[in-house]
Amino acid sequence: MPFEEAHRFGDLMKSRIENRFEHVRAQKRAALVTFIMGGDPDLETSFQIIQHLPKAGADLIEIGMPFTDPMADGPAIQAAGLRALAGGQTLKKTLSLVERFRKDNQDTPIILMGYFNPIYIYGVEAFLKDALHAGVDGLIVVDLPPEEDDELCKPALAAGLNFIRLATPTTDDKRLPKVLTNTSGFVYYVSVTGITGSAIADHSHVADSVARIKAHTDLPVVVGFGVKDAATAEKVARGADGVVVGSALVEVVRASLDQNGKATDKTVAAVETLVASLAEGVRRVTK
Amino acid sequence: MNAPAPNSFRNGPDETGHFGIFGGRFVAETLMPLILSLEKAYNEAKVDPAFQEEMRSYLTHYVGRPSPLYFAERLTQHLGGAKIYLKRDELNHTGAHKINNVMGQILLAMRMGKTRIIAETGAGQHGVATATVCARFGLKCVVYMGAVDVERQKPNVFRMKMLGAEIVPVTSGAHTLKDAMNEALRDWVSNVHDTFYCIGTAAGPHPYPGMVRDFQAIIGHEARAQILEREGRLPDALVACIGGGSNAIGLFHPFLDDKDVALYGVEAAGHGLESGAHAASLTGGRPGVLHGNRTYLLMDEDGQITEAHSISAGLDYPGIGPEHSWLHDTGRVKYISATDKEALAAFQLLSQLEGIIPALEPAHAIAKVLDLAPTMPRDALMIVNLCGRGDKDIFTVAEHLGGMD
């Protein structure tokens, strides 16, 4: 894709995430943010998947750090995490995925997403050091609200990593400033009060919700939950700076596995096909 | 681990919900506004005489409080040491201490205008208490229970259904209590507008650990008044079993600043601590973050939570309430453990000597009384929290002992 090369001329003083959103804005469209569980169903396959994502049309990549007890995730992402853990995935191996990816790609932002305990046990300082070294750009840690900013958010910002916060329909105008303080890179708006994989009943509210958040911040606002194909991606793209797809992608991984839960020669291609279709859906909207 | 001893052990949690480094509010943003409004509602209710009076009235006339403090004469003679008193919380309506907390939380839920109550349950005692109080107040009740526990606690499943609750067998993860809690949290995230999560133990995000403790502290307040009346002095030791630890913190809390009262929490050692198959988070775990709080947890070197094991479904949880973690680190409470075998032996002994069939949970506490009491002088006083009755466990015990003939 030509934008990969064009992007190399991005401002080196800015973060990869800032550069990427600027680049997408210049193309007058929304960004496609894809989520894949690290190590699902095994380390090598998930590396192949991640490596192919930019070419298929992903603008930013979220890599899930699997955890045994993902309390805000629906069945699809729970199952992906358990497949990864059964395949021997660890936080160290997830960092190694990023390090390998960065050898050939300096432009696509990588955001690690998960829960705090594995990071806490790794050691916050060691984790931040290793994440930076591997080429991670940002973190989304579901169970760290602003009330717990001293745990990881502040040290991460000090180390030079973006800390991306979730805002939800329950985050009212009074609380939004608290949620947005110490948020960097972009804001992830969870469009339903529900677990990942929940469907959005009505996409028409997305633009209003995004406008509500944008009244409080200049950061890009991406919207997730309930996006499963080109048509839903297109709808969400109308109202947001970016569209996040997670459950639908890990479901495609699951559906491609053999009877023993092992990757097949269809696995990587199946993810590529869906991402290409989602990218096409996002690009139907001119902003 | 040694944390500095504070001036008082009874002031926690601090404003941010911490007991030392433990506790906190590690939840998804969707839940944060609700947790904050719960904290506000509880702080208001706590100092509202009308709420306190309402609680007192239901605890007296519906739950059956105060529960007796009973001198276990034959057990005392059998062991030949300290005088053993049993705090009879198994005589409460629904057969365990769980209802003390449920009554408080449901009254609070109604003050907050919530109409749908969800709960997690392991042994089913908290589920039964929640289903009971929901029936009493005409509230919709959904109970999450691990599929494994649904199978091993059938009588309680039937009771909950009879009371009109919906039981959701949980088949994610390992199908036990921790997974039931995950599913309850997922339900809550999806239904914040009308739903109140009635947590069954003194754990979870702030304000739950302190709030549940306050509701359970009636056990300790009563025991303190009762022993002073009976013996004219404070006891020398208190013993209680610990899963999440709500019955123990309820008994201990009013005594935390009485430094001459020794406090013993008994965790479940399952097949033995060295076997790896146990539920002793303090003895065999380390601090981590799960279910909204930092506390001692059973986990692997990558921070993945591991499965607990105990013959008692109510103790079968890989974590513990954060206040216990702090009391462990400060050394105020001594945490010990009893194996499945020791609990089974104590279950039989108490049944035969006192005509009281304990639940398998407090049978763990009784098991350690068998070790502790004989080492103490005859004029020493010990109170054991008999937090549940054993009706629900007779099939489990029969299976282990080889029949009921």
Interface residues (C-beta under 8 A of the other chain):
Chain A: F67 T68 D69 P70 M71 A72 D73 G74 P75 Q78 L82 L85 T90 L91 K92 Y115 F116 N117 P118 I119 Y120 I121 Y122 V142 D143 L144 P145 P146 E147 E148 R165 L166 A167 T168 P169 T170 T171 D172 R175 V179 V190 T193 G194 I195 S198
Chain B: T16 G24 R25 F26 V27 A28 E29 T30 L31 M32 P33 L34 S172 G173 K178 D179 N182 L185 R186 V189 S190 N191 V192 H193 G288 V289 L290 H291 G292 L297 M299 E301 D302 G303 Q304 I305
